[in-house]
Amino acid sequence: MNKLLLIASCVVAVVADMLFVWWAKKETHPAWSWIVGIILLNVATVVWMYTMKKGIESATAITFYALFTVAGCSFLGFVIFKEHLSFINSLGLVIGFIALIMISIK
């Protein structure tokens, strides 16, 4: 259950970050997009803290959260916003996803 909450908090954080990118990069965007992003990011952070309080070790939670959000935002930036990823960036994404799987196994 705690791992699912940790994953959910990471997904919400990635959605919030994508709202920030959408607001910053697009000419037309709803005025509320950055406000919803701030709210979602705060919700994700509170859920992330709750998972640590309920038993997930902080080193695991912090590493998982950081890797998931960076890899998720980079991947979605490439897919949605057509951002360029170099070979090294792509390799880092693959290694990040592998690290997420390795961290999840216990």
MOWOLIN-V909881 format. One record per residue. N is the residue number from 1. RES is the residue in three letters. PSI is psi in whole degrees, -180 to 180 (999 if undefined). OMEGA is omega in radians with two decimals (none if undefined). BURIAL is b if it has 24 or more other ideal C-beta (glycine too) atoms within 12 Angstrom, else e. Layout:
n & res & psi & omega & burial
N & RES & PSI & OMEGA & BURIAL
N & RES & PSI & OMEGA & BURIAL
//
This chain:
n & res & psi & omega & burial
1 & MET & -44 & -3.13 & e
2 & ASN & -37 & 3.11 & b
3 & LYS & -38 & 3.09 & e
4 & LEU & -39 & 3.09 & e
5 & LEU & -40 & 3.11 & b
6 & LEU & -45 & 3.10 & b
7 & ILE & -43 & 3.12 & b
8 & ALA & -41 & 3.13 & b
9 & SER & -37 & 3.11 & b
10 & CYS & -42 & 3.12 & b
11 & VAL & -44 & 3.12 & b
12 & VAL & -39 & 3.11 & b
13 & ALA & -40 & 3.11 & b
14 & VAL & -42 & 3.09 & b
15 & VAL & -44 & 3.11 & b
16 & ALA & -45 & 3.13 & b
17 & ASP & -38 & 3.11 & b
18 & MET & -34 & 3.05 & b
19 & LEU & -40 & 3.09 & b
20 & PHE & -44 & 3.13 & b
21 & VAL & -43 & 3.11 & b
22 & TRP & -46 & -3.14 & b
23 & TRP & -40 & -3.06 & e
24 & ALA & -34 & -2.97 & e
25 & LYS & -25 & -3.06 & e
26 & LYS & 144 & 3.10 & e
27 & GLU & -41 & 3.14 & e
28 & THR & 128 & 3.10 & e
29 & HIS & 150 & 3.10 & e
30 & PRO & 144 & -3.14 & e
31 & ALA & -26 & -3.08 & e
32 & TRP & -8 & -3.01 & e
33 & SER & -40 & 3.14 & b
34 & TRP & -30 & 3.11 & e
35 & ILE & -44 & 3.09 & e
36 & VAL & -39 & 3.09 & e
37 & GLY & -44 & 3.12 & b
38 & ILE & -43 & 3.13 & e
39 & ILE & -47 & -3.14 & e
40 & LEU & -40 & 3.13 & b
41 & LEU & -39 & 3.08 & b
42 & ASN & -42 & 3.10 & e
43 & VAL & -45 & 3.13 & e
44 & ALA & -41 & -3.13 & b
45 & THR & -41 & 3.12 & b
46 & VAL & -43 & 3.12 & e
47 & VAL & -40 & 3.09 & b
48 & TRP & -44 & 3.10 & b
49 & MET & -39 & 3.13 & e
50 & TYR & -40 & 3.14 & e
51 & THR & -35 & 3.09 & b
52 & MET & -38 & 3.13 & b
53 & LYS & -31 & -3.08 & e
54 & LYS & 13 & 2.95 & e
55 & GLY & -16 & 3.10 & e
56 & ILE & 130 & -3.11 & b
57 & GLU & 142 & -3.06 & e
58 & SER & -39 & 3.13 & e
59 & ALA & -41 & 3.12 & e
60 & THR & -47 & -3.09 & b
61 & ALA & -43 & -3.12 & b
62 & ILE & -46 & -3.13 & e
63 & THR & -45 & -3.14 & b
64 & PHE & -47 & -3.12 & b
65 & TYR & -47 & -3.11 & b
66 & ALA & -48 & -3.12 & b
67 & LEU & -44 & -3.10 & b
68 & PHE & -46 & -3.09 & b
69 & THR & -41 & 3.12 & b
70 & VAL & -49 & -3.13 & b
71 & ALA & -44 & -3.13 & b
72 & GLY & -45 & 3.14 & b
73 & CYS & -39 & 3.11 & b
74 & SER & -46 & 3.14 & b
75 & PHE & -47 & -3.14 & b
76 & LEU & -33 & 3.05 & b
77 & GLY & -39 & 3.08 & b
78 & PHE & -45 & -3.06 & e
79 & VAL & -49 & -3.02 & e
80 & ILE & -47 & -3.02 & e
81 & PHE & 5 & 3.09 & e
82 & LYS & 37 & 3.08 & e
83 & GLU & 144 & -3.11 & e
84 & HIS & 135 & 3.02 & e
85 & LEU & 126 & 3.08 & e
86 & SER & 174 & 3.09 & e
87 & PHE & -42 & 3.14 & e
88 & ILE & -40 & 3.08 & e
89 & ASN & -45 & -3.14 & e
90 & SER & -42 & 3.09 & e
91 & LEU & -41 & 3.09 & e
92 & GLY & -39 & 3.08 & e
93 & LEU & -46 & 3.14 & b
94 & VAL & -46 & 3.13 & e
95 & ILE & -39 & 3.10 & e
96 & GLY & -43 & 3.12 & b
97 & PHE & -39 & 3.08 & e
98 & ILE & -42 & 3.11 & e
99 & ALA & -38 & 3.10 & e
100 & LEU & -42 & 3.12 & b
101 & ILE & -43 & -3.12 & e
102 & MET & -38 & 3.13 & e
103 & ILE & -34 & -3.09 & b
104 & SER & -26 & -3.12 & e
105 & ILE & 128 & 3.12 & e
106 & LYS & 999 & none & e
//
